[in-house]
Amino acid sequence: MSTPNSAPAAWLTQEAFNRLQAELTELSGPGRVEVVKKIEQARSEGDLKENGGYHAAKEEQGKIEARIRQLTELLRDAHVGEAPADDGIVEPGMLVVAKIAGDKTTFLLGSREVAGDTDLDVFSERSPLGAAIQGHQAGDSLSYTAPNGREIQVEVISAKPFTG
């Protein structure tokens, strides 16, 4: 699936989609109202040039608006569904174990949003590593070019659906 800008849509579990939708609803409604109240309160305190509370509230508002835009775009373009098939083929939504430049690493291929509160490393399927290993399976060896120009060797050890 591709979005209008030709980047592949993010894969999300139904649980991740629902969690992000709830966050968007909270930020778009009560979150916005709360930050506007903080701005109004700080504005009523006088001189805005030296008003730390006002500047902090405006910064918080900017962060909320940026997160609302990010979530809106992600949810609009997301491919929502069950975890991928347990066929050992690397694709978004898979927990991958690989030897990267000689070091064994476990990571989720997909979106940080799917990993939720876990401490898993996450690589986008659009990252150099993610793009290189997609479609490969256990036992496959390959290399990819890192952003710094180095050629990095990778051996896929396993790929299982992420059940987070």
Stockholm file with secondary structure:
# STOCKHOLM 1.0

chainA/1-164         MSTPNSAPAAWLTQEAFNRLQAELTELSGPGRVEVVKKIEQARSEGDLKENGGYHAAKEEQGKIEARIRQLTELLRDAHVGEAPADDGIVEPGMLVVAKIAGDKTTFLLGSREVAGDTDLDVFSERSPLGAAIQGHQAGDSLSYTAPNGREIQVEVISAKPFTG
#=GR chainA/1-164 SS CBCTTSCBCCEECHHHHHHHHHHHHHIIIIIHHHHHHHHHHHHTTSCSTTCHHHHHHHHHHHHHHHHHHHHHHHHHHCEECSCCCSSSBCCTTEEEEEEETTEEEEEEESCHHHHTTSCCEEECTTSHHHHHHTTCBTTCEEEEECTTSCEEEEEEEEEEECCC
#=GC SS_cons         CBCTTSCBCCEECHHHHHHHHHHHHHIIIIIHHHHHHHHHHHHTTSCSTTCHHHHHHHHHHHHHHHHHHHHHHHHHHCEECSCCCSSSBCCTTEEEEEEETTEEEEEEESCHHHHTTSCCEEECTTSHHHHHHTTCBTTCEEEEECTTSCEEEEEEEEEEECCC
//
